[in-house]
Amino acid sequence: MPYFTYDHIRFYYEDDEGDGEPFVFLHGLGGDVNQTFGVMKQSDHIRRISLDFRGHGKTVSFGHADDFSFKQFAEDVIALTEHLHIKSFNIGGISTGAGVSLHLALRYPASVSKLIVSRPAWEDKPQEKWVREAFAKIHDVLQDTDPLTAQNRYENSEDYTSINSVSSYAGESLLGQFKYPYVKETSMKFVKLPQDCPNDDREAWKNLKMPTLILASQHDPIHPYAYGRLLSDYIPNTHFIEITPKTINSKQHNHDSYKAIENFLNER
């Protein structure tokens, strides 16, 4: 299994070494490379690359709790591209990965050929209070018990029931966090990342010059459709596509995402 070491952390990554320009595709909060490679199937003329963020998947170590940030995650991605001797690449991500991609494109624009933002979960400020509380509750219930007991407590909490009543998919996603074997050890990510944001000034989005694809869907309270529209209003040279909500058809959602990304990356 491929690993590289950066900042005293052993990062797990995958690289299919396909033909074409490299595409670094980043997962969401609590996810791993299986999420991104599950959406972005192997495709001609696209080299798929992904990594498990620190405190996620097979990258269990994370350093300090404050390292759960968009700034640090973007620097980790740059370290991966340097490890692979890649100077120019396409970057994209889902949810948290979308935020990391946006942050990276703003800081390292010369390295990014194209930008993909799928289901953004942040504006230019921390997530909404009720979202931050829902994630922070995961951390709280894990502190004095085992993950299974903590999951039962969480499922009966007001934070969970209120979100689940709006979107069963969002509820399932939150409960799914407890399945990660190291959820207790890495639970500060659920506190720190929702409190952070990719950048704190939307006017900076206007400075992005690379072609950008934004994907958003309805009926997704943690990834509001309006956030995708907001980004498309500010980022020049943007192509916006509405995709099928996961609550309606998860398989179609992934297919819509894959085809939109594949077509976008293959455009000349």
N, C-alpha and C positions, 0 to 999 in steps of 0.2 A: 504494500500500500504506500502511495507517495506522501511524504511529509517534507516540510522544510522548517527550519528553525529561525525565528526572529523574535527579538525582545525576550529571549530566554523561554520562549513558548514554542512547542512543537505543533505546528499547524498541519491539519490534514487537508489535502486538496485533491481534485481530480482534473485530468487534462486528457481529452480523447485524441489530441494531436492530429485533428482532422485538417483537411485542406482549407485554405482560405484564411481570412483575417481572424485573429483571436477575438473571442467574445467571452468576457468575464461576467458571469451571471450569478447574482448573490441572493441568498435565501432570506427569509423573514425571521422575526424574533421567535426563538425556540425551535427553528427549523435546522436543516443541514443540507448537504449537497444533494440528497435524494429528492428534495423539493424542487430544486432548480433543474436537475437532470431529468426529473420526472415530467416537467413541463416542456423543456427544450430537448426534444428527442434528437438523436444523431441526424445530421443533415449535411448534404453535400455543400462544400465551399464555406463551411463554418467550423471553426475550431472551438469547441466548448471547453471552458475552464470554470471551475468553481472551487470554493474553499469553505470549510466549516469555520465560522467566526469563532473568536476566542469565547470559551464557555458554552460552546454549542457542538453537537455531534461528537466527532472523535477528537476535536480540539478542546479538551476538558479544562486545561489550565487557562487562566485569564489575567493573572497579574494582580492588580489592585482593582477594587470595585469601581473606581473612577475611570478605569480603562474601558468600561462598557459605555462607549461614546462613539458618535459618528466620526469624529476626528481620528480617534485611534483605529477604528475599523477600516477607515479609508487608508490609513498609513499601512495597516496590515496587508491590504490588497496591493498597494504599490510595492511592498516588500515581496509579495508573490510574483508580480510581473518582473521585478528585477531578478528574482531567483530563476525565472524562466527565460531571462534575457529578451523580454518583450518591451519594446519602447513605445509602440502605438497599438491601441486596442479599442474595441467597442466595449462599453460597460453598461450593465443593466441589473435590475434587481426587483424583487417582490417585497412590498411593504417596507420593513426595516432595510432590506437590501436595496430598495429603490432610494431610500434616504441616503444610504452610504454612497450609492452611485451619483446622486445629485451633489453631495458634498465633495466627492472626488473630482467630478467634472468642473466644479467651481474652483477648486484648488490646483488642479493639474490639467487645465484645458488643452495644453499642447500634446498630452498623451492620449486624449480621447477622440476617437474618430466619430463615433455615434453614441448617443445616450438613450437608454430605455428605462422608463419609469412605469412599473406595473403596480397597480393598486396602492398608490401612495397613502400613507397613514399619518403624515405630518404636513403642516403648512410651514411657516417660518417661525414657529413657536412650539413649545411642548404640546403633547397631545392633550385633548380635552380632559378636564378634571375627572370625569366619571370613568374614562378609559385608564388614566393613570391609577386610579383607585382600584379598578378591577384587576390590573396586573400586579399592583403592590400587594393586594390581598393574597395572591399566590405565594409571594415571599413570606408574608406574615404567618399564614397557616402552617408553613413548613418548619417553623423555627423550633417547635418543641415536640414534634411527633414524626412518624414515618410518612412517606409520600402517599400511601394508600389511605391512611386515616385523614391526612391533610386534604386529599381530594374529596373525601366525603364531607368534610367540614366546608370546603369551598363550594361544593355543589349545593349546600343548604344556606349559603350566605346571600345577603341581599345584593351584593355586587354582582354575583353570578346570575341570580334569577332575573334581575332587571335587564341584563344584556341578553340572556337567553330568550326572554319574552319578545325582544325586538328581532333577534336573528338566531335561529337554532344553530346555524353554521358557526356564528361567532362564539356561541356557547360551547359547541363541540371543540372548537379550536382552543379555547381557554382550558378546558378540561384535559385536552390532549397534552398540555405542557407537563402534566404530572407523570406521563409515561416515560419521559427522559430519565435514564438511570442516574444521572448526576444532577437532577433538578434541584435538590436541596443545596448541594455545594455551590451551584452557580446561580442561585435564585436572586442575587442582587441585580442581575440583568433586567429583571421585571420591574425594578425600582428605578434604576439609572437611565435606561434607554427611553422610556416614556417621558421622563423629565427633560431629556435632551431634545435637540432638533437639528436637522441637517444644516441649516444656517438660519440666522435671525433677521434677515432683511430680504424680502421678496424682490426688491428692486435689483438685487444682484443677479437674479435669474435672467434679467434682460441682457446680461453680458454674455450669455452662453451662445456660441456661434455654431456649434456642431448640430447636424440633423438630430432631432429628438422625437422619439415615439412615446406617447403616454397612453396607457391602458387603464380603464376604470369601469366599474360596474355599479349598478343600482343595488339596493337592499343589502348593503354591507356597512354597518355602522362604524366599525373600526377602521375601514378604508373608504371614507365617503367619496361618492362620485364627484361631489363639489370640489374636492381637493384636486382631482385630476383636471377638472375644468379650470381651476384657478391657475395651476401650473401652465396649462396650455395658453392661457391669456397673457402670461408674462414671458414665457420662453419663446424667442423667435424660432422660426424654421421648425415648427412643431407639427406632428401628425397625431391627431387624437382619435382613438378608436374605443367605442363602447363594446365591452365583451359581456357574454352571458354571465349572470350572477351565479356564484357557487350554490346559493340556496335553491336555485331552480334546476341546474344541471351541472354537476361538478365536472363530468367528463367533457361536456361541451365547452365549459369554461376553459379547461386546459387546452382543448383543441383550438379555440379562438385565440388564446394567448400564443400558442406555438405558431400558428399560421401568420398572425400579425407580425411576430418577431422575425420569423424566417423571411417573409416578404420584405420587411424593412431592411434587414441586414443584407439582403441580396440586391437591393436597389443600387444603381450606379448613378 
